Amino acid sequence: MKKAYILLAEGFEIIEAFAPHDILTRCGVTVKTVAIGEGKSVASSHGVAVTADLPLAETDLGDGDLLILPGGYPGYARLGESKAVGDVLKAYYNGGKLVGVICGAPTVLVKNGLAADRKLTCHSGVRDQMGAYQVTGNIVEKDGNLITGVGAGRALEFGFLLAETLTDAETVKKAKQGMQIL
Amino acid sequence: MKKAYILLAEGFEIIEAFAPHDILTRCGVTVKTVAIGEGKSVASSHGVAVTADLPLAETDLGDGDLLILPGGYPGYARLGESKAVGDVLKAYYNGGKLVGVICGAPTVLVKNGLAADRKLTCHSGVRDQMGAYQVTGNIVEKDGNLITGVGAGRALEFGFLLAETLTDAETVKKAKQGMQIL
């Protein structure tokens, strides 16, 4: 069974974290949320308190197949400031594991000097923080082991692309039927 | 400022609860989550632990403008079994306040004998529990003060329709831009 980790920093965007969580779970992927700060309780950008499955300090997430970084402010900024997040992101990206980054979180790639040669998308509000990166502005982008999404209103498309990459089209089709899209 | 309450029962669908939460908050609506059981911690249908803002036992939700019932199993079944939920639902619906119900939660209307004369939609999996109700199967329906949605994959559309009804088209347009849909 495939395994995905979602990193939660105080101020994360709840749809961007939990639309992928929901879709991947429906597709049979084991999904664990990981709090990057003290303790396991993390508040979303709109103040929703979620209890993560585990704190980043207690694991290296080495057994995962997919790492997801949601956006939301100041969540994505906090992900970018964390050395521990940078370390796990580098391990996944450089190890050829699937990495999913959405909204403001592509700036975390910049902060860690990753994926400058990849085509990607991000929220229009952080585009000026992306420097010379190849930002398309599309809804989602997939380039090698990197999948990016533009923002909260496209978190479902982002989640479906992650799920299709990690599982298969037939599995995702069934999830879409259960979610009443098909 | 308008105020919305979202009822959370153990086993609720997280996208159906928090896509509307996110959209309404972006539109300037005060949104509070309400746990219908013991305490304030409620697990979603996929085991995500959320701490609600308040327990239903401690308030009558009388100051709200909108009541939302998310689906998710067994969340919607628990909403249907709760007399306290039935009481607040009747107070909102019969009082002409806006009511939003999605996925399996339209069965809660049936259990409380409400809205049999309204056009509505629901998840295909609960259609046989809707008896002689006028189920269209559309993505969303609005009939008077009742807005219904078909399921998790359409929770954004459901949230936008609720927000447009409670605020205005210009406000929703700005939220959509922030969420990178427009």
Chai-1 contact restraints between the chains, C-beta under 6 A:
chainA,res_idxA,chainB,res_idxB,connection_type,confidence,min_distance_angstrom,max_distance_angstrom,comment,restraint_id
A,I14,B,F18,contact,1.0,0.0,6.0,A-B,restraint_1
A,I14,B,D22,contact,1.0,0.0,6.0,A-B,restraint_2
A,I15,B,A19,contact,1.0,0.0,6.0,A-B,restraint_3
A,I15,B,D22,contact,1.0,0.0,6.0,A-B,restraint_4
A,F18,B,I14,contact,1.0,0.0,6.0,A-B,restraint_5
A,A19,B,I15,contact,1.0,0.0,6.0,A-B,restraint_6
A,D22,B,I14,contact,1.0,0.0,6.0,A-B,restraint_7
A,D22,B,I15,contact,1.0,0.0,6.0,A-B,restraint_8
A,T25,B,H46,contact,1.0,0.0,6.0,A-B,restraint_9
A,H46,B,T25,contact,1.0,0.0,6.0,A-B,restraint_10
A,A49,B,T51,contact,1.0,0.0,6.0,A-B,restraint_11
A,V50,B,V50,contact,1.0,0.0,6.0,A-B,restraint_12
A,T51,B,A49,contact,1.0,0.0,6.0,A-B,restraint_13
A,V150,B,Q180,contact,1.0,0.0,6.0,A-B,restraint_14
A,G151,B,M179,contact,1.0,0.0,6.0,A-B,restraint_15
A,G151,B,Q180,contact,1.0,0.0,6.0,A-B,restraint_16
A,A152,B,M179,contact,1.0,0.0,6.0,A-B,restraint_17
A,G153,B,M179,contact,1.0,0.0,6.0,A-B,restraint_18
A,G153,B,Q180,contact,1.0,0.0,6.0,A-B,restraint_19
A,G153,B,I181,contact,1.0,0.0,6.0,A-B,restraint_20
A,M179,B,G151,contact,1.0,0.0,6.0,A-B,restraint_21
A,M179,B,A152,contact,1.0,0.0,6.0,A-B,restraint_22
A,M179,B,G153,contact,1.0,0.0,6.0,A-B,restraint_23
A,Q180,B,V150,contact,1.0,0.0,6.0,A-B,restraint_24
A,Q180,B,G151,contact,1.0,0.0,6.0,A-B,restraint_25
A,Q180,B,G153,contact,1.0,0.0,6.0,A-B,restraint_26
A,I181,B,G153,contact,1.0,0.0,6.0,A-B,restraint_27
